[in-house]
Amino acid sequence: MSETYRTVADAATARFVVQGSEFLGHVRPVDAVADAEAFIDRVATEYEDATHNVPAYRVRADSDGEFLREYSSDDGEPSGSAGKPALNVLAQQELENCVVVVTRYYGGTNLGVGGLVRAYSRAVKEAVEDAGIVEQRPHERVTITVAYDDSGTVRSVLESEALEFEADYEAEVTFEVRVPVAEADALRDRLQSATSGRADLA
C-alpha cells in the first residue's frame, strides 16, 4: 500500500428523509480498528431508540498499512441491503481509516431492497461530502507516562514537533500522542534522550 491514503477530513453527519424514514449518516476518520468499533458502539448507544444502526469501516489493520480490514453489518435490515452498500461507497471512493454508521428511524413504509440500497449509499455519500476528503499519512498512537518533573520536558518536545496530544495529570502524567508511523521511532528516541530514559513509552 502507498505511503499516503485517502480518508475523511473530519467527523460529519448527513440527514434526510425517504418516504417517512429518517436516515442519518455519521462518518469520522480513525487510526485503528479499535477506534472504529468504539465509534460504532457510541453511535449505537446515542441512537439506541433508532430502528437500525448500520456500521461499515475500512481500516489499515497494521502500522505498515499492508493489511486492510473491511467490516459491515446490516443490523437487522434485509441481507445485503444496508451494510454492504455503505461499505461499497467507502471502497469506491478509496477511503481508508474511515468508519460510518447509518442510523435509520423507520417511517412506516417499506422501501424494498433497492430503495434501502439507494438510501444507505446516499447517507454515506452525503456524510463523506460534508466531511471532505484528505490525503493522510499512516499514524499511530504513542502513550508516554512520566513523573511530574519530566512532564514539562515531554510537553515541550511534543509541541516543538507540532504533534497532536492529550495530557492526563494524575499520580503521574500520561500523554496520548498521534504521530506519523514513519516518525514514531525517532520521537521515542528523542523522548528517552530528553528524560534520560525515565519516560515509560507504549
C-alpha positions, 0 to 999 in steps of 0.5 A: 500500500502507498505511503499516503491514503485517502480518508475523511477530513473530519467527523460529519453527519448527513440527514434526510428523509425517504418516504417517512424514514429518517436516515442519518449518516455519521462518518469520522476518520480513525487510526485503528480498528479499535477506534472504529468499533468504539465509534460504532458502539457510541453511535449505537448507544446515542441512537439506541431508540433508532430502528437500525444502526448500520456500521461499515469501516475500512481500516489499515489493520497494521502500522505498515498499512499492508493489511486492510480490514473491511467490516459491515453489518446490516443490523437487522435490515434485509441481507445485503441491503444496508451494510454492504452498500455503505461499505461499497461507497467507502471502497469506491471512493478509496477511503481508508481509516474511515468508519460510518454508521447509518442510523435509520428511524423507520417511517412506516413504509417499506422501501424494498431492497433497492430503495434501502440500497439507494438510501444507505449509499446516499447517507454515506455519500452525503456524510463523506461530502460534508466531511471532505476528503484528505490525503493522510499519512499512516499514524499511530498512537504513542502513550508516554507516562512520566513523573511530574518533573519530566512532564514539562520536558515531554510537553515541550518536545511534543509541541516543538514537533507540532504533534497532536496530544492529550495530557492526563495529570494524575499520580503521574502524567500520561500523554496520548500522542498521534504521530506519523508511523514513519516518525514514531521511532525517532520521537521515542528516541528523542523522548528517552534522550530528553528524560534520560530514559525515565519516560515509560513509552507504549 
